[in-house]
Amino acid sequence: MAFKQSDIVTPQEPPLPAEDVHLPERGFTINRRKAAAVALVCWLGWGIMVWLVLKNGTIGIDRAGLLWFRTGADLQARGGIWVVEAVRDITALGGVLLSTLVTVAAVVALMFLKLRREAVLFALTVILGWGLNTLMKTVIGRDRPNLVPHLSDAAGLSFPSGHSFASAMIYIGMALAFASLSQRHSVRYLLIASAMVLSAFIAWSRVLLGVHYPSDAIAGWLGGAAWAFTAAALLYKPARAAAETDTVAHLDPRTG
């Protein structure tokens, strides 16, 4: 295919030779036994939260958590409008739009890094996780809190928090995928721990906005984290098999 001269970029400096560009070593995997152990702990925590909610055992913590960020007779947020805007910015990281964009960008980046197995695993984690979260909401069923004014629009059922589940599932799942680029435990643990902290902030932001009970956020985060680690442990072999198919190969952005 011939290109017009106007389509050709003229470099200001000599271009970097292709052979001088090196990707980091790849092929390291997450320890699936450790992932399964963490998943078990998170699922146990999630099960306890479900039991407490069904037994009305979270009324005290739910009320205290919602009122903690509020002040005055009209129960407005502490700290003023800039604090509210900051909380809204944090919660947006777990919203459908941004979390979807992050997921797509991460999958493409993993493909560029020749990490097809991790790309497929992460995609499966998110796709199946959304269905799992919807099932949880349908089975449990719970109306949103009306104790304090809502500082953000929210619809649908309250338990578990979809933002909390999605942020834990996506950011922890993404950290597990990119952790395969390093063979150092310290780097892996730092990456995964950072994702856990970030997703926890997103979960708590839902409580600060008044659209979820603390028990919603805790259960959502535990469920999302549990699923991310469960997927890393159980979906590894199916993801590896799928990554070796011609269909996934054709989706590789480095080909064509």
C-alpha positions as CSV (number, residue, x, y, z in Angstrom):
1,M,0.0,0.0,0.0
2,A,1.5,3.4,-1.0
3,F,1.4,6.3,1.3
4,K,1.2,10.0,0.5
5,Q,4.3,12.0,1.4
6,S,2.1,14.2,3.7
7,D,1.2,11.1,5.7
8,I,4.8,10.4,6.6
9,V,6.2,11.7,9.9
10,T,9.6,13.3,9.7
11,P,11.5,12.7,12.9
12,Q,13.2,15.6,14.6
13,E,15.9,13.2,15.9
14,P,17.1,9.8,14.6
15,P,14.4,7.2,15.4
16,L,15.2,4.6,18.0
17,P,16.2,1.3,16.4
18,A,13.6,-1.4,16.9
19,E,16.1,-3.8,18.3
20,D,16.9,-1.4,21.2
21,V,13.3,-1.5,22.5
22,H,13.0,-4.3,25.1
23,L,9.9,-5.4,26.9
24,P,10.3,-6.6,30.5
25,E,10.5,-10.3,31.2
26,R,7.1,-11.9,31.2
27,G,5.5,-15.2,32.0
28,F,5.5,-15.0,35.8
29,T,2.2,-16.1,37.3
30,I,0.3,-15.4,40.5
31,N,0.5,-18.1,43.1
32,R,-2.9,-19.6,42.8
33,R,-2.9,-21.2,46.2
34,K,-2.2,-17.9,47.9
35,A,-4.9,-16.3,45.7
36,A,-7.4,-19.0,46.8
37,A,-6.5,-18.5,50.4
38,V,-7.1,-14.8,50.3
39,A,-10.3,-15.4,48.4
40,L,-11.5,-17.7,51.1
41,V,-10.9,-15.2,53.8
42,C,-12.8,-12.5,51.8
43,W,-15.7,-14.8,51.1
44,L,-16.0,-15.7,54.8
45,G,-16.1,-11.9,55.6
46,W,-18.7,-11.4,52.9
47,G,-20.8,-14.3,54.3
48,I,-20.7,-12.8,57.8
49,M,-21.8,-9.4,56.4
50,V,-24.7,-11.1,54.6
51,W,-25.8,-13.0,57.7
52,L,-25.6,-9.8,59.9
53,V,-27.6,-7.8,57.4
54,L,-30.3,-10.5,57.2
55,K,-30.4,-10.6,61.0
56,N,-30.6,-6.8,61.2
57,G,-27.3,-6.9,63.1
58,T,-25.7,-3.9,61.3
59,I,-28.2,-1.2,62.3
60,G,-25.8,0.4,64.8
61,I,-22.8,0.6,62.5
62,D,-24.9,1.6,59.5
63,R,-26.4,4.5,61.4
64,A,-23.1,5.6,62.9
65,G,-21.3,5.4,59.6
66,L,-23.9,7.5,57.8
67,L,-24.0,10.2,60.5
68,W,-20.2,10.4,61.0
69,F,-19.7,12.6,57.9
70,R,-22.7,14.8,58.6
71,T,-23.3,17.9,60.8
72,G,-26.0,20.4,61.7
73,A,-29.8,20.0,61.8
74,D,-30.0,19.5,58.1
75,L,-27.2,16.8,58.2
76,Q,-25.0,18.4,55.5
77,A,-21.6,17.1,54.8
78,R,-18.6,18.1,56.9
79,G,-15.8,20.2,55.2
80,G,-17.9,22.1,52.7
81,I,-18.4,21.7,49.0
82,W,-14.8,21.0,48.0
83,V,-14.8,17.9,50.3
84,V,-18.0,16.7,48.7
85,E,-16.5,17.2,45.2
86,A,-13.4,15.3,46.2
87,V,-15.6,12.4,47.4
88,R,-17.5,12.5,44.2
89,D,-14.3,12.3,42.2
90,I,-13.2,9.3,44.1
91,T,-16.5,7.5,43.7
92,A,-16.5,8.2,40.0
93,L,-13.5,5.8,39.7
94,G,-15.8,3.0,40.5
95,G,-18.6,4.1,38.2
96,V,-19.7,2.2,35.1
97,L,-18.1,4.6,32.6
98,L,-14.6,5.1,34.1
99,S,-14.3,1.5,35.3
100,T,-15.2,0.3,31.8
101,L,-12.7,2.6,30.2
102,V,-10.0,1.4,32.7
103,T,-10.8,-2.2,32.0
104,V,-10.6,-1.8,28.2
105,A,-7.4,0.2,28.5
106,A,-5.9,-2.4,30.7
107,V,-6.8,-5.3,28.4
108,V,-5.3,-3.5,25.4
109,A,-2.1,-2.7,27.4
110,L,-1.8,-6.3,28.4
111,M,-2.1,-7.4,24.8
112,F,0.6,-4.9,23.7
113,L,2.8,-6.3,26.5
114,K,2.3,-9.8,25.0
115,L,0.4,-10.9,28.1
116,R,-2.5,-12.5,26.3
117,R,-3.2,-14.9,29.2
118,E,-3.5,-12.1,31.7
119,A,-5.6,-10.0,29.3
120,V,-8.1,-12.8,28.8
121,L,-8.1,-13.6,32.6
122,F,-8.8,-10.0,33.5
123,A,-11.5,-9.7,30.9
124,L,-13.2,-12.9,32.2
125,T,-12.9,-11.6,35.7
126,V,-14.7,-8.4,34.9
127,I,-17.4,-9.9,32.6
128,L,-18.4,-12.7,35.0
129,G,-18.0,-10.4,38.0
130,W,-20.7,-8.0,36.8
131,G,-23.1,-10.9,36.5
132,L,-22.2,-12.1,40.0
133,N,-22.8,-8.6,41.5
134,T,-26.2,-8.4,39.8
135,L,-27.1,-11.8,41.2
136,M,-26.1,-10.7,44.7
137,K,-28.3,-7.6,44.5
138,T,-31.2,-9.6,43.3
139,V,-31.0,-12.3,45.9
140,I,-30.4,-10.1,48.9
141,G,-32.5,-7.0,48.0
142,R,-32.3,-3.9,50.1
143,D,-33.5,-0.3,49.7
144,R,-31.0,2.5,49.8
145,P,-30.6,4.5,53.1
146,N,-32.8,7.5,53.7
147,L,-31.3,8.6,57.0
148,V,-29.2,11.4,55.4
149,P,-29.6,13.5,52.3
150,H,-28.0,11.9,49.2
151,L,-25.0,13.9,47.8
152,S,-25.1,11.9,44.5
153,D,-27.7,10.3,42.3
154,A,-28.1,6.6,42.8
155,A,-30.7,4.1,41.7
156,G,-31.4,0.4,42.2
157,L,-30.9,-1.9,45.1
158,S,-28.5,-1.1,47.9
159,F,-26.9,-4.4,49.0
160,P,-24.1,-5.0,48.1
161,S,-22.7,-1.7,46.8
162,G,-22.1,-2.1,43.1
163,H,-19.4,0.6,43.1
164,S,-17.6,-1.2,46.0
165,F,-17.8,-4.6,44.3
166,A,-16.7,-3.3,40.9
167,S,-13.8,-1.2,42.1
168,A,-12.4,-4.1,44.2
169,M,-12.9,-6.6,41.4
170,I,-11.5,-4.3,38.6
171,Y,-8.5,-2.6,40.4
172,I,-7.4,-5.7,42.3
173,G,-7.9,-7.9,39.2
174,M,-5.9,-5.4,37.2
175,A,-3.1,-5.4,39.8
176,L,-3.0,-9.2,39.8
177,A,-2.7,-9.1,36.0
178,F,0.1,-6.6,35.8
179,A,1.9,-8.2,38.8
180,S,2.9,-11.0,36.4
181,L,5.5,-8.5,35.0
182,S,7.6,-8.7,38.1
183,Q,9.3,-11.7,39.8
184,R,9.8,-9.7,43.0
185,H,7.3,-10.4,45.8
186,S,7.7,-6.9,47.2
187,V,6.7,-5.3,43.9
188,R,3.7,-7.6,43.6
189,Y,2.5,-7.1,47.1
190,L,2.8,-3.3,46.8
191,L,0.9,-3.3,43.5
192,I,-1.9,-5.4,44.9
193,A,-2.0,-3.6,48.3
194,S,-2.3,-0.2,46.5
195,A,-5.2,-1.5,44.5
196,M,-6.9,-2.8,47.6
197,V,-6.5,0.6,49.3
198,L,-7.7,2.5,46.3
199,S,-10.8,0.3,46.0
200,A,-11.5,0.6,49.7
201,F,-11.5,4.4,49.4
202,I,-14.0,4.2,46.5
203,A,-16.2,1.9,48.6
204,W,-16.2,4.2,51.6
205,S,-17.0,7.2,49.4
206,R,-20.4,5.6,48.8
207,V,-21.1,5.9,52.5
208,L,-19.9,9.5,52.7
209,L,-22.3,10.4,49.9
210,G,-25.1,8.8,51.8
211,V,-26.2,6.4,49.0
212,H,-25.1,3.2,50.8
213,Y,-25.0,1.8,54.3
214,P,-21.5,0.9,55.6
215,S,-22.5,-2.7,55.5
216,D,-23.3,-2.3,51.8
217,A,-19.9,-1.0,51.1
218,I,-18.0,-3.5,53.3
219,A,-19.9,-6.4,51.7
220,G,-19.5,-5.1,48.2
221,W,-15.7,-4.6,48.7
222,L,-15.3,-8.0,50.3
223,G,-17.3,-9.6,47.5
224,G,-15.4,-7.9,44.7
225,A,-12.0,-8.7,46.3
226,A,-13.0,-12.3,46.9
227,W,-14.1,-12.6,43.2
228,A,-10.9,-11.1,41.9
229,F,-8.7,-13.5,43.8
230,T,-11.1,-16.4,43.1
231,A,-10.9,-15.7,39.4
232,A,-7.1,-15.5,39.5
233,A,-7.1,-19.0,41.2
234,L,-9.8,-20.8,39.2
235,L,-9.8,-19.2,35.7
236,Y,-6.1,-19.3,35.1
237,K,-6.2,-22.5,33.0
238,P,-9.3,-21.6,30.9
239,A,-7.7,-18.1,30.3
240,R,-4.4,-19.7,29.2
241,A,-6.3,-22.0,26.8
242,A,-8.3,-19.2,25.4
243,A,-5.2,-17.0,24.9
244,E,-3.7,-19.6,22.6
245,T,-6.6,-19.6,20.2
246,D,-6.6,-18.0,16.8
247,T,-9.5,-15.8,17.8
248,V,-7.6,-14.1,20.6
249,A,-4.5,-13.9,18.3
250,H,-6.5,-11.9,15.8
251,L,-7.5,-9.5,18.5
252,D,-3.9,-8.7,19.3
253,P,-3.4,-5.0,18.5
254,R,0.2,-5.7,17.5
255,T,-0.8,-7.8,14.6
256,G,-2.3,-6.7,11.3
